[in-house]
Structures are given as structure tokens and as C-alpha cells.
Amino acid sequence: MRKIFKLTLGLMLSLLASQVVFAGWQSSPKGDFINTHVYVPSTKSPVGEGRSLMVVLHGCSQSIDALKSANMDKVAEDNGMIIAIPDAVQKQGFSCWGYWTSPPLRTVDDYSRVLSLVDAVLADSSLGVDPDQVYVAGLSSGGTFALDLALMAPDVFAGAGTIGAPTPGANSFGSEAGCAIGSFCEGDLKTYCLENPGVCGDYSDYLETQIYVSASGKNDTFVSNKYGPQNAEGMADIYQVEEGSSNPLTIGGVTYGTETLWSDNRVVYLELDIAGNLGCKGHAWPGGEGAVAVAGMMGNYVDNSNINYAEYLAKFFAENNKRVEKDEKQAPKIKSSSINSNQNRGEITVGAYVSDDDTFKSVVLTLKDSDAAVVETIDATLEYFESQVDGENTAHFRETFGAVIPGSYTVEIVVTDSDGLTASETKSTTVEENGAPDVGISKIDVDSDSGTIKVFGEAMDDGYGLDGTIVLYLKDSEGNVIDTKNGEEPTWDGEGAPDCMCTYYENTFTGVGPGEYVIEVVATDTGGLSDTATRTAVVEAAVSEVDIVVQGVDIDTMFIEGERASHSFVVSNIGEYDAHGVVVDITVTNAVVEESQMADCSKISSSRLSCVISEIKSGDSSNIAVTVMIDQVDEDGLYLLSTANAVAEEIDVNAGNNSDSTSNPIHNQEILQEGEGEIEEGEGEIEEGEIEEGEIEEGEIEEGEIEEGEIEEGEIEESEIE
């Protein structure tokens, strides 16, 4: 009985051993190759049955160890994909795959060895590879060799991916088309298929379900980057699919180049911004962050500044494989995720787009500190697009963790759909120490008359507006606080607040008496850090009102037709304070303004004069006389009396705008005209110089009208009196 038990146990162990797969790198199966690196993951493909397989072919002067260091193990585990990296046997030129020396046939040279490697992997049942998920990829000459294999064995390869690969038939080493390194030769893949029976031949029907990714370095100086789009367009022509739109290739909030898709996602072209610190600028296999990249002409042609190209291929192949009967329910996807920190507010903001073929159950964001301890969890709120994108429901979220202290953090995003399928992604960020705010006083407006001081300014905190308090203090010259105000949001006119990442404030102190003051503004953020700004302000003593009086000079005026007359005014300051800037506005009627005795007068019109008296001291007066021409007559033809109205106003801002007004008419109603009337006794005297030669005719002066002494010697000539 014991013996039977031992045999049974041994048989069981033997059977179990045949099914056990040890995850990690190993050197078999090799097929017919001498050296091969093979990574077998512990996971399975997210689609189909079992694992997928991708054969990756090295470039010229590149070892299989270099490709092994390009994060291939991570890609394998994350995608349930076996990755096999064979070392070319029949190397040509610079240890290249000899695509230009070997005829493109399934049974020839290294073409047959790659197919034998695939057969060996498929034959090992312990590896559990789905034959509908076999792919081939390569860099440079390895890319061209991979494209040849995809065309000659589309029944084996459900998809292919190349980067920096010359087009088959457009040789880059000179034996066929004369294309030297770095140059470009046009090639037509469809014509290449027709001219070579070994490709696109008996198995061409399988091309209808094959997919292809072409890529090139934007600044590739070794292999022309024109081959990338030429290969994509050639395969699209063979697949008979139409080119779609080009968009930035953005992953995790970082843009790595551009992505162009053809219809039904059958063909993709990537133009990548690969770093130029390698031996051949832009010519390398992108391994993503953490890949081992050795610079120099003898470097390993691996780049770690761009995407992980193998990861991109694995996900693209799984999502777009046309031969796998996919479960109708697919896991959700996270796209264009981003994370930002604001040390000013102590915040971490996370956002992303998510898509799924079904509805979403939840999006959970988990914030963890540098010790992986959970700080906070948020159930994100989704905003759905009005219509589906690429046949899937798409939504966006943006959530903020608050009150985060300085330190390093990760945020895990977990999206779950209504079928329980999930997708996750982790983002990292650092919240820096918060700096003190910065506050300033932009303007102070003082109104001494009303006793008000208005303060206006702005505050910033680590490049953002202040999240805290602003307090204004009014202090006297000895530093004593007289009044306190909180900073308030200003009221903006017109187009609103100026464009500034800051916080504006204002407030007004009222009832402030004459004196010198200090305005102190203190801005404090939520962390207790503060900043202070100060300015001085002076409130002047209010000036008592001056007392302006304007009087017309009361004189009789006699004039002759065509002569001038004067209106005179006296402007007095009878107050105890000096007057400044006294404006006298004079308006006349029945006359035309001629001039004024004052220099600082302006003739506004034919009937208006405006004069300015710069200063009238307390108790003093100033005279203004305006000369006018009387030329207005009434209905009897007699000249009308002229009247001047004067308004005097003290306009100094500290004087209360005291003013007064009066009028000055011409009182003499006897207006002499030539040949009319006489001067009666007592009506007026003739002073020296008033009567010129020929003005008095015979008989105009009667006896006794001129008394002795009234006419001095020589004033009237002999011929003037008959």
C-alpha cells in the first residue's frame, strides 16, 4: 500500500512539473538560434486565452542584452506577454539582420529561424501561448526584417511593430537602390509584395486581419525618419484602410510626440521626440523611464527619455487584435491623467479622462504619503461626454486633496466599471514648503476736507492669490493704533480686475483728523506666515472759507457815438484767509467787449470776458475794468444803456468755493450824437483835451455857459469860436 502511494505521488509531481512555469528570464526555447533571451511572465494576456508572444529583433550594432535592459520584463508581466529576443545568426554589415542579402522567403536563413522560434514557443504547452496573439517587432534592420516577416507570414503574426526601419526594397546600405546611411529612398510596399512571391503570397488573406505600428525618431540622423510614414502608408495601402487624424501622443500628462491612426486602428504611425544624447541622434529603441541607455557611438541604442515602445505595442496589440474573440466586456481605460500640487494652498489636484465600453461604477483616488500610508480617499465625480468617443463612454474628473502638508505623495487612481473590471494608475508629486506671502500698498487717496484715507493694494502667496487674511491698521505718528479694517474685495469698473495671479484689497478709514499717519497692512496665509507693508499719509487742516465780495464802481459815464466806455469792478476778500485762484466772469449787454486792463483775462465771446486773479490776500482788493463799445440802439435810434454783470468765485480746493456777484450799469442817459442836443448848465464839465478842433460850431455855446477859468489858454483856438 505504501509503495503504491509513492508511485502515485511521484506521478502527480511529474505531471505538476510539466505545467509549472517559472517567471523570469531564461535562454530557451531558442528555435534554431544560438542565443535567445526569453521572458516568461506569471500573468496572462487581458484578451483571448493564455499568454501572448512578441519576438523583438535587435538593431545594427545592438546586442540582445541591450534590448533586455529596456524594461522588457516589466512589459511582459504587465501584459501577460512572453518576450523573445533572438540574436541574428547571419549578420551583415554592422551586425545587422541581412534583409538585403537574404531573399524574403519563409524557408531561408534567419527568416526561417524566427519562424522556428515561434513554433518552439507554441509547441511548449507549459507556456500557454495563444497562437492568435503572436507579434513581431524590431529596431532599424531588425524592424525591416520584422516587416518582411509580417508580410511573408501574416498567418503567424497578427501584428507587427517597427521603429527606425528602412522600407523593404529601399535598401539603406547601397546594394540595391544606392541609399547610403542617413539618406532616404522611396519604396512601395504593395509593389514590393507583387514583385516578391515570397511575401504577400499564399497567405495574403491573413493580411485582412493583421495590424501594424510604425515609428521613427523625429531627429533620427542614422535612418531617415521618412521611412516611418512611408512604411505606415504602404501597409495601409495593402490593408486598404484610410488615414485618420493626427494628435499629440500624451501619456500621464506628458506629450512624447504625435500619433496618427488609420481606420479601424489597423495602422498607426508614431513620430517620437527621442533624446539626442545617443551615438546616433534619435535612432534607438524607446525603453521608457528606468531603461538602461548607454550613450556614445558604441552605445546600446536604447532610449529612456520617451515612451516604453514595447509597452505601447503590447497594449495596442491587445486592444486591437482582429483575430481574438474578445470578451464583449473590456476593462476601462485611463487617459491623459495629470497631477499638480499647490504648496500655497496645501493642495494636490488630480484629473484624467476615462473610457469604457460600459458604464462606470466608481473612480477612487487614494492619496498616500512617502511611507505608503493612506492620507485621504476621494470618490471622484465624473462628467460624461454627451456622445461616445470611438464607440466608448468617456468621462472626465478633477478632484483636489486639501490641507496637505509638505512632503512627497502618490495618488492611486482606480476606475471600476459596472462589470467589476478595473484599471489603475499611480501618479507622484511633491508639495513644497510654503513661503510667506507678499503684500503691497499700491495707492493711498487722502481727502482732507472729508477726513478720509482710502487704501488699495494686492497680496500674493507663492505665485498665487492669498488664501488667508488682510488687515489694515491706521496708526498715529507715535505708532498708536487708531482704527482697524479688514481688506475687502474692490469694486471694479469697466472690464474688471487687472490680469494678476494675486488678491486685491481695499478699505477706507473715515473721520480722520488733521495730522500725519502710518498705514500698516498685514497679510497672513493659512499657515500663519505673514508679511507687512507700510505707507505714510497726511491729512491737512481744513481751510476756513474766504469771503469774496464783488462790487461795481458807481460812476456816471458819458460817451459820444463811436466812443468807448468802461465797466469797473472791485473784487475784495473780507475774510481772514487769503484767497487763491479767483475767477471773475463778466458778461455785458448792449455793448461789445473790447479789452480789459488786466493781463490775465480771456475774451470768451463778443459779450463775455473771463479773468483770473491769482491771489487776494485777506483784507485786500483787486480792480478789474472792461472797455466796451456801445453800438446797440433802441427803436428811436437812441443808443441803449450798457450793463455788465460780474461773478467772482474763489475756486481753490481748500477754500470752500466762496463766491459773489453784482452788476454795473452805465447810468448816464444823455447820449450825445452829432448835431443833437446841448450841454445844459451843470450837466457836465469839459475838461482839458475833451474838445478837439472843429467839434464846437458857431452858436453852440451861449453867453455865460463857460465860466472864467474853465478853459485854459490855448484849449480853444480863435477859429473855433465865432
C-alpha positions in Angstrom: 0.0 0.0 0.0 2.8 2.3 0.9 4.6 1.6 -2.4 1.5 2.4 -4.5 1.2 5.7 -2.6 4.8 6.6 -3.5 4.3 5.9 -7.2 1.1 7.8 -7.3 2.7 10.8 -5.6 5.7 10.7 -7.9 3.4 10.6 -10.9 1.5 13.6 -9.6 4.7 15.6 -9.0 5.8 14.8 -12.5 2.5 16.0 -14.0 2.6 19.2 -12.0 6.2 19.9 -13.0 5.2 19.8 -16.7 2.6 22.6 -16.1 4.7 24.8 -13.8 6.2 28.0 -15.4 8.9 29.8 -13.6 8.5 33.5 -14.3 11.6 35.4 -15.4 14.4 35.4 -18.0 15.6 32.2 -19.5 17.6 31.1 -22.5 15.0 28.7 -24.1 13.2 27.9 -26.2 15.6 29.1 -28.9 14.3 27.5 -32.1 17.3 27.4 -34.4 19.0 30.4 -32.9 22.2 30.1 -30.9 21.4 32.8 -28.3 18.0 34.0 -27.3 16.6 35.8 -24.2 13.1 34.8 -23.3 11.0 36.3 -20.5 8.0 34.3 -19.4 5.6 36.3 -17.2 3.5 34.9 -14.4 0.4 36.7 -15.8 -1.8 36.1 -18.8 -3.0 38.3 -21.7 -6.0 40.5 -20.9 -7.7 39.2 -24.0 -8.1 35.8 -25.6 -6.8 32.6 -24.0 -3.4 32.3 -22.3 -0.3 34.4 -23.0 0.7 36.5 -26.0 4.2 36.3 -27.7 6.2 39.2 -29.1 9.5 38.5 -30.9 11.8 41.6 -30.7 14.6 41.9 -33.2 17.7 44.0 -32.3 19.2 46.7 -34.5 22.6 47.0 -36.1 25.4 47.2 -33.6 23.0 46.4 -30.8 23.2 43.4 -28.5 20.3 41.3 -27.3 21.4 42.3 -23.8 20.7 45.9 -24.6 17.1 45.2 -25.6 16.7 43.0 -22.5 17.6 46.1 -20.3 14.8 48.2 -22.0 12.2 47.3 -19.3 11.1 44.2 -21.3 10.5 42.2 -18.1 8.0 44.9 -16.8 6.2 44.9 -20.2 5.9 41.1 -20.1 4.5 41.0 -16.6 2.1 43.9 -17.1 0.6 42.5 -20.3 0.8 38.7 -19.9 3.2 38.6 -22.9 6.2 36.4 -23.5 9.0 38.4 -25.0 11.7 36.6 -27.0 14.9 38.4 -28.2 16.9 36.3 -30.6 20.5 37.1 -31.7 20.8 37.1 -35.5 22.9 34.3 -36.9 23.6 35.5 -40.4 24.6 39.1 -39.5 25.5 41.6 -42.2 27.3 44.9 -42.2 27.3 46.3 -38.6 25.9 43.1 -37.1 22.6 43.8 -38.8 19.8 41.4 -39.9 20.5 40.7 -43.5 17.3 41.7 -45.1 19.0 43.0 -48.2 21.2 39.8 -48.7 18.6 37.1 -48.0 15.7 36.6 -50.3 12.4 37.3 -48.5 11.3 33.6 -48.1 9.9 31.8 -45.1 12.4 28.9 -45.5 15.6 31.0 -45.9 18.3 32.0 -43.4 17.2 34.0 -40.3 13.6 34.3 -41.7 13.2 30.6 -41.1 15.0 30.8 -37.7 12.4 33.4 -36.4 9.6 31.2 -37.5 11.2 28.1 -35.9 11.5 30.1 -32.6 7.7 30.9 -32.8 7.0 27.2 -33.5 9.1 26.2 -30.4 7.3 28.6 -28.1 3.9 27.5 -29.4 4.8 23.8 -29.0 5.6 24.2 -25.3 2.2 23.8 -23.8 3.5 24.9 -20.4 3.9 28.4 -21.8 0.3 28.6 -22.8 0.6 30.9 -25.7 -2.4 31.9 -27.8 -1.5 31.4 -31.5 -3.8 34.3 -32.4 -1.6 36.6 -30.3 1.8 36.3 -31.9 3.6 39.5 -32.9 7.0 40.6 -34.3 8.8 43.9 -33.8 12.3 45.4 -34.3 14.6 48.4 -34.5 16.4 49.5 -37.6 17.5 46.5 -39.7 15.5 44.3 -37.2 12.5 46.5 -38.0 12.8 45.9 -41.7 13.3 42.2 -41.1 10.2 42.2 -38.9 8.2 43.9 -41.6 9.3 41.3 -44.1 8.2 38.5 -41.7 4.8 40.2 -41.2 4.3 40.3 -45.0 5.6 36.7 -45.7 3.9 35.1 -42.7 0.7 37.0 -41.9 -0.8 33.7 -40.8 1.7 33.6 -38.0 1.9 37.2 -37.0 -1.3 39.0 -36.0 0.6 42.3 -35.8 4.0 43.9 -36.3 5.8 47.0 -34.9 8.8 48.7 -36.3 10.9 51.8 -35.4 13.7 53.4 -37.4 13.2 50.8 -40.1 14.1 51.3 -43.8 11.3 50.2 -46.2 11.8 46.7 -47.6 13.0 47.1 -51.2 14.5 50.5 -50.4 17.9 49.4 -49.2 19.8 51.7 -46.9 23.2 50.1 -47.5 23.7 50.6 -51.2 23.4 47.2 -52.8 20.1 47.8 -54.4 18.8 51.4 -54.5 22.1 53.1 -53.8 20.8 54.5 -50.4 23.6 55.5 -48.1 23.3 55.7 -44.3 21.1 58.6 -43.4 19.6 59.1 -46.8 16.1 58.2 -48.0 14.9 56.1 -50.8 11.3 55.8 -51.9 9.7 52.4 -51.6 6.3 51.0 -52.4 5.4 48.0 -50.2 2.5 47.0 -52.4 4.7 46.8 -55.4 7.3 45.0 -53.3 4.7 42.4 -52.5 3.8 41.9 -56.1 7.5 41.6 -57.2 8.4 39.1 -54.5 6.4 35.8 -54.5 7.7 35.0 -51.0 5.8 37.9 -49.5 2.0 38.6 -49.7 1.7 35.3 -51.5 -0.3 32.2 -50.4 -1.1 33.6 -47.0 -2.2 37.1 -48.2 -5.7 36.5 -46.9 -4.4 36.8 -43.4 -3.4 40.4 -44.1 -7.0 41.3 -43.8 -6.8 40.8 -40.0 -3.3 42.0 -39.4 -2.4 45.3 -37.6 0.8 47.4 -37.8 2.6 50.1 -35.9 5.4 52.2 -37.5 7.5 54.6 -35.5 10.5 56.9 -36.1 12.6 59.3 -34.1 11.8 62.8 -35.1 15.5 63.7 -35.2 16.9 60.4 -36.5 20.2 61.1 -38.3 21.1 57.5 -38.9 18.0 56.2 -40.7 15.8 58.8 -42.4 12.6 59.4 -40.4 10.8 59.5 -43.7 10.8 55.7 -43.7 8.4 55.6 -40.8 5.4 57.3 -42.5 6.3 55.5 -45.8 6.0 52.2 -44.1 2.7 53.1 -42.5 1.2 54.4 -45.7 2.5 51.3 -47.6 0.9 48.9 -45.1 -2.3 50.9 -45.1 -2.4 50.6 -48.9 -2.0 46.8 -48.5 -4.7 46.6 -45.8 -6.9 49.1 -47.8 -7.6 51.4 -44.9 -8.0 55.2 -44.8 -5.7 57.6 -42.9 -7.3 59.4 -40.0 -6.3 62.3 -37.8 -3.0 63.1 -36.1 -3.0 64.0 -32.4 -0.4 64.6 -29.7 0.8 61.3 -28.1 0.2 62.2 -24.4 0.6 59.7 -21.6 0.4 60.6 -17.9 0.1 64.3 -18.8 3.4 64.2 -20.8 3.5 64.6 -24.6 6.0 62.4 -26.3 5.3 63.1 -30.0 2.4 62.6 -32.4 0.2 59.7 -33.2 -1.6 59.1 -36.5 -4.3 56.4 -36.7 -5.8 54.8 -39.8 -9.4 53.4 -39.9 -10.3 50.6 -37.6 -7.0 51.1 -35.8 -5.3 48.9 -38.4 -2.3 51.1 -38.8 -0.5 53.6 -36.5 2.4 56.0 -37.1 4.3 57.5 -34.2 6.8 60.3 -34.5 8.6 60.4 -31.2 10.8 63.1 -29.7 13.6 60.7 -28.8 16.6 62.3 -27.0 19.7 63.1 -28.9 22.3 62.0 -26.4 22.9 58.7 -28.1 25.5 57.7 -30.6 23.1 58.2 -33.4 20.7 61.0 -32.6 17.1 59.9 -32.4 17.9 56.3 -33.5 17.1 54.0 -30.6 14.6 51.6 -29.1 12.5 53.7 -26.6 12.5 51.8 -23.3 10.8 54.4 -21.1 11.9 55.6 -17.7 14.4 53.3 -16.0 15.7 51.7 -19.2 19.5 51.4 -19.4 20.6 53.8 -22.0 24.3 53.9 -22.9 25.5 57.0 -24.8 28.2 57.3 -27.5 28.8 55.8 -30.9 29.3 52.4 -29.3 26.2 52.8 -27.1 23.4 50.4 -26.8 20.8 52.3 -28.9 18.2 52.3 -26.1 16.5 55.5 -25.1 14.9 56.3 -21.7 13.6 59.8 -22.4 10.4 58.8 -24.3 7.6 56.2 -24.1 8.2 52.5 -23.4 7.6 51.4 -27.0 7.2 47.7 -26.1 4.5 48.7 -23.6 2.8 50.7 -26.3 2.9 47.8 -28.7 1.6 45.3 -26.1 -1.4 47.4 -25.2 -2.1 48.3 -28.9 -2.0 44.7 -30.0 -4.2 43.5 -27.1 -6.8 46.2 -27.7 -6.9 46.0 -31.5 -6.2 42.3 -32.3 -8.6 41.3 -35.0 -8.2 37.5 -34.5 -9.1 37.1 -30.9 -12.7 36.6 -29.9 -12.7 39.3 -27.2 -15.0 39.3 -24.3 -17.6 41.9 -25.0 -16.8 43.5 -21.7 -13.5 45.3 -21.7 -11.7 46.9 -18.8 -11.9 50.7 -18.5 -9.1 52.9 -19.7 -7.4 55.8 -18.0 -6.1 58.5 -20.4 -4.2 61.8 -20.1 -4.0 61.7 -16.4 -2.4 64.7 -14.6 -1.4 65.7 -11.1 -0.5 69.2 -9.8 0.5 70.5 -6.3 -0.1 73.9 -4.8 2.0 74.5 -1.7 0.4 77.9 -1.2 -2.9 76.2 -0.5 -1.6 72.8 0.6 -3.5 71.1 -2.3 -2.9 68.2 -4.7 -5.2 68.2 -7.8 -5.6 65.0 -9.9 -7.5 64.8 -13.2 -7.9 62.3 -16.1 -10.1 61.1 -18.9 -11.6 57.6 -18.5 -13.4 55.5 -21.1 -15.1 52.1 -21.2 -17.5 50.1 -23.3 -19.9 50.1 -20.4 -20.8 52.5 -17.6 -18.5 53.4 -14.7 -19.2 52.1 -11.2 -16.6 54.2 -9.4 -13.4 56.2 -9.6 -11.5 56.1 -6.3 -8.4 58.3 -5.7 -6.2 57.4 -2.8 -3.6 59.8 -1.5 -0.5 58.2 0.2 2.5 59.7 1.8 6.1 58.7 1.3 5.6 55.8 3.7 2.7 54.5 1.7 0.3 55.4 4.5 -3.2 56.4 3.3 -3.8 60.1 3.9 -7.1 60.6 2.2 -9.5 58.9 -0.2 -11.9 60.6 -2.6 -14.7 59.2 -4.7 -14.3 61.2 -7.8 -17.3 62.8 -9.6 -17.4 62.1 -13.3 -18.5 64.5 -16.0 -19.6 62.5 -19.0 -19.2 63.5 -22.7 -22.5 64.0 -24.4 -21.7 61.4 -27.1 -19.4 58.3 -27.2 -15.8 58.6 -28.3 -14.5 55.8 -30.5 -17.6 53.8 -29.6 -17.0 54.1 -25.8 -18.4 56.1 -23.0 -15.9 58.8 -22.0 -15.9 61.0 -18.9 -13.6 63.4 -17.1 -12.8 64.0 -13.5 -10.8 66.6 -11.5 -10.5 66.3 -7.7 -8.4 68.1 -5.1 -6.9 66.9 -1.8 -6.8 69.8 0.7 -4.8 70.6 3.8 -1.8 68.6 2.6 1.4 69.2 4.5 4.8 69.5 2.6 6.2 66.1 1.5 6.2 63.5 -1.2 3.0 61.8 -2.2 1.4 59.3 -4.6 -2.2 59.2 -5.8 -3.6 55.9 -7.0 -6.4 56.1 -9.5 -8.7 53.0 -9.6 -11.5 53.0 -12.1 -14.2 50.3 -11.9 -16.9 49.7 -14.4 -20.3 48.2 -13.9 -18.9 44.7 -14.7 -16.4 44.9 -12.0 -13.5 45.3 -14.4 -10.8 47.8 -13.2 -8.0 50.0 -14.4 -5.4 51.7 -12.2 -2.7 54.2 -12.5 -0.4 55.9 -9.9 0.8 59.5 -10.1 3.5 61.1 -7.9 4.1 64.7 -6.8 5.8 66.8 -4.1 4.2 69.5 -2.0 7.0 72.1 -1.3 7.3 74.1 1.9 5.0 77.1 1.9 6.7 80.5 1.7 5.5 83.7 3.4 3.0 85.9 1.4 4.0 89.2 -0.2 1.7 92.2 0.4 2.0 95.7 -1.1 0.2 99.1 -0.9 -0.4 100.3 -4.4 -2.3 103.6 -3.7 -3.5 105.9 -0.9 -6.1 108.5 -1.6 -6.4 111.2 1.1 -9.4 113.6 1.3 -8.6 116.2 3.9 -12.0 118.0 3.6 -13.9 114.8 4.4 -11.2 113.3 6.7 -10.9 110.0 4.8 -8.0 107.8 3.8 -8.6 105.1 1.2 -6.1 102.3 0.9 -5.7 100.0 -2.2 -3.2 97.1 -2.8 -2.6 93.5 -3.6 -1.1 90.3 -2.0 0.4 87.1 -3.4 1.4 83.8 -1.8 3.9 81.5 -3.6 2.7 82.8 -7.0 -1.0 82.6 -6.3 -3.6 84.8 -4.6 -3.6 84.9 -0.9 -5.7 82.3 1.0 -5.8 84.0 4.3 -6.5 87.4 5.9 -5.5 91.0 5.1 -5.8 93.6 8.0 -5.3 97.4 7.7 -4.1 99.4 10.7 -4.3 103.2 11.0 -1.6 104.5 13.4 -0.7 108.0 14.5 2.8 109.4 14.4 3.7 107.7 17.7 2.6 104.2 16.5 -0.7 104.0 18.4 -3.4 102.1 16.5 -6.3 104.4 15.9 -8.5 102.2 13.7 -8.5 98.7 12.1 -10.1 97.5 8.9 -10.2 94.2 7.0 -9.1 94.1 3.4 -12.2 93.8 1.2 -12.6 92.9 -2.5 -12.6 96.1 -4.6 -15.5 97.0 -6.8 -14.2 97.2 -10.4 -15.4 99.4 -13.1 -15.3 98.7 -16.8 -13.5 95.4 -17.7 -13.0 94.3 -14.1 -9.9 93.5 -12.2 -6.4 93.6 -13.8 -5.0 90.3 -15.0 -2.9 89.2 -12.0 -2.5 85.9 -10.0 -3.0 87.8 -6.8 -5.6 89.0 -4.3 -6.6 92.7 -4.4 -7.9 94.5 -1.4 -9.2 98.0 -0.4 -10.8 99.8 2.5 -11.4 103.4 3.8 -10.6 105.0 7.2 -13.2 107.7 8.0 -13.4 110.5 10.5 -9.6 111.1 10.4 -8.5 114.4 11.8 -5.6 116.6 10.6 -2.1 115.0 11.1 0.5 112.5 9.8 -0.4 108.8 9.9 1.1 105.4 9.1 -0.9 102.9 7.2 0.2 99.3 8.1 -1.2 96.3 6.1 -0.6 92.8 7.4 -1.3 89.7 5.1 -1.4 86.3 6.8 -1.8 82.9 5.0 -3.5 79.8 6.3 -0.1 78.5 7.6 0.3 81.5 9.9 3.1 83.1 7.8 2.7 86.9 7.2 4.1 89.9 5.5 3.7 93.7 6.3 3.7 96.8 4.2 3.6 100.4 5.4 2.9 103.9 3.9 2.5 107.3 5.4 -0.5 109.6 4.8 -1.0 113.3 5.7 -4.4 114.8 6.4 -4.3 118.6 6.1 -6.1 121.0 8.3 -9.3 122.2 6.7 -9.1 125.8 5.4 -11.8 128.2 6.5 -13.9 129.8 3.8 -12.7 133.0 2.4 -15.2 135.8 2.0 -15.3 137.2 -1.6 -17.2 140.4 -2.4 -17.5 141.9 -5.8 -18.8 145.5 -6.3 -19.5 147.6 -9.4 -17.8 151.0 -9.4 -20.7 153.5 -9.3 -19.7 156.2 -11.8 -21.6 158.2 -14.4 -20.3 157.6 -17.8 -20.8 159.9 -20.8 -19.8 159.0 -24.2 -20.1 160.1 -27.8 -21.3 157.9 -30.7 -18.5 155.6 -31.7 -16.6 156.1 -28.4 -15.8 153.5 -25.7 -17.0 153.3 -22.2 -15.7 151.3 -19.2 -17.3 149.0 -16.6 -15.3 148.7 -13.5 -15.5 146.3 -10.6 -13.8 145.9 -7.2 -13.2 142.3 -6.0 -12.5 142.2 -2.3 -11.5 139.5 0.2 -13.0 140.5 3.5 -12.3 137.1 5.2 -9.3 136.3 7.4 -7.8 133.8 5.0 -6.1 134.5 1.7 -8.0 133.7 -1.5 -6.3 131.9 -4.4 -7.4 131.4 -8.0 -10.3 133.9 -8.0 -12.2 133.7 -11.3 -14.2 136.7 -12.4 -16.7 136.1 -15.2 -18.0 139.4 -16.8 -21.0 139.4 -19.2 -22.1 142.7 -20.9 -25.3 143.7 -22.6 -25.9 146.3 -25.3 -22.2 146.5 -25.9 -19.2 144.7 -27.4 -16.3 143.7 -25.2 -13.1 145.4 -26.3 -10.4 144.7 -23.7 -9.5 144.7 -20.1 -6.9 146.4 -18.0 -5.8 143.0 -16.6 -3.3 140.9 -18.4 -4.8 137.6 -17.2 -8.1 137.9 -19.0 -9.5 136.0 -21.9 -12.2 137.2 -24.2 -14.7 134.3 -24.4 -17.0 136.0 -26.9 -18.1 139.5 -28.0 -20.1 139.9 -24.8 -18.1 137.8 -22.3 -14.8 138.1 -20.6 -13.1 135.8 -18.1 -10.3 137.0 -15.8 -8.2 135.2 -13.1 -6.8 136.9 -10.0 -4.1 134.5 -8.7 -4.3 135.8 -5.1 -6.2 138.3 -3.0 -4.8 138.5 0.5 -7.1 138.8 3.5 -8.4 142.4 3.6 -7.1 143.3 0.1 -9.0 144.2 -3.1 -8.3 143.9 -6.8 -9.8 146.1 -9.6 -11.0 144.9 -13.0 -12.1 147.3 -15.7 -13.5 146.2 -19.0 -13.7 148.5 -22.0 -16.8 148.1 -24.2 -18.1 149.7 -27.5 -21.7 150.9 -27.2 -23.3 150.1 -30.5 -26.8 148.9 -29.6 -29.7 151.4 -30.4 -33.4 151.3 -29.5 -36.4 151.8 -31.7 -36.0 155.6 -31.6 -32.4 155.3 -32.7 -31.0 156.2 -29.3 -28.1 154.2 -28.0 -29.1 151.7 -25.3 -27.6 151.7 -21.8 -24.9 149.0 -21.3 -24.9 146.8 -18.2 -22.1 144.5 -17.0 -22.7 141.5 -14.7 -19.7 140.1 -12.8 -19.5 136.8 -10.9 -16.4 136.3 -8.8 -15.6 132.8 -7.4 -12.7 131.5 -5.3 -12.0 128.0 -6.7 -9.1 126.8 -4.5 -9.8 123.3 -3.3 -9.3 124.2 0.3 -11.4 127.4 0.3 -15.0 126.1 0.0 -15.7 127.8 -3.4 -16.8 131.1 -1.9 -18.4 133.5 -4.5 -20.3 136.7 -5.0 -21.8 138.6 -8.0 -23.0 142.1 -8.9 -23.9 144.3 -11.9 -22.6 147.6 -13.1 -24.9 149.6 -15.4 -23.8 152.8 -17.2 -26.0 155.5 -15.5 -25.7 158.5 -17.9 -28.8 158.6 -20.0 -27.8 161.6 -22.1 -26.1 160.2 -25.1 -24.8 162.9 -27.4 -25.0 162.4 -31.1 -23.6 164.7 -33.7 -26.0 167.7 -34.3 -28.4 166.8 -31.5 -28.8 168.4 -28.1 -26.8 170.8 -26.0 -24.9 170.6 -22.7 -27.0 172.3 -20.1 -25.5 174.1 -17.2 -24.3 171.8 -14.7 -24.8 168.8 -16.8 -21.2 168.3 -17.3 -17.8 169.9 -17.5 -15.4 169.9 -20.3 -12.0 169.0 -19.2 -8.8 169.7 -20.9 -8.4 167.8 -24.1 -12.1 166.7 -24.4 -13.0 169.1 -27.2 -10.9 168.9 -30.3 -10.6 171.3 -33.2 -13.9 171.6 -35.1 -16.0 169.9 -32.6 -17.9 173.0 -31.4 -19.6 175.1 -34.2 -20.8 178.6 -34.2 -23.7 179.2 -31.8 -23.3 176.1 -29.8 -22.0 177.8 -26.7 -24.2 180.7 -25.4 -23.0 183.5 -23.3 -22.3 182.6 -19.7 -22.1 178.9 -20.2 -18.3 178.9 -19.8 -17.2 180.5 -16.7 -13.9 182.2 -16.1 -11.0 179.7 -15.8 -12.9 176.7 -17.2 -11.0 177.0 -20.5 -7.3 177.4 -20.2 -5.2 179.3 -22.5 -4.8 177.5 -25.9 -7.6 175.0 -25.4 -9.9 176.7 -27.9 -8.4 178.2 -31.0 -9.5 181.5 -32.5 -11.3 179.9 -35.4 -13.4 177.6 -33.2 -15.5 180.5 -31.6 -17.1 183.0 -33.9 
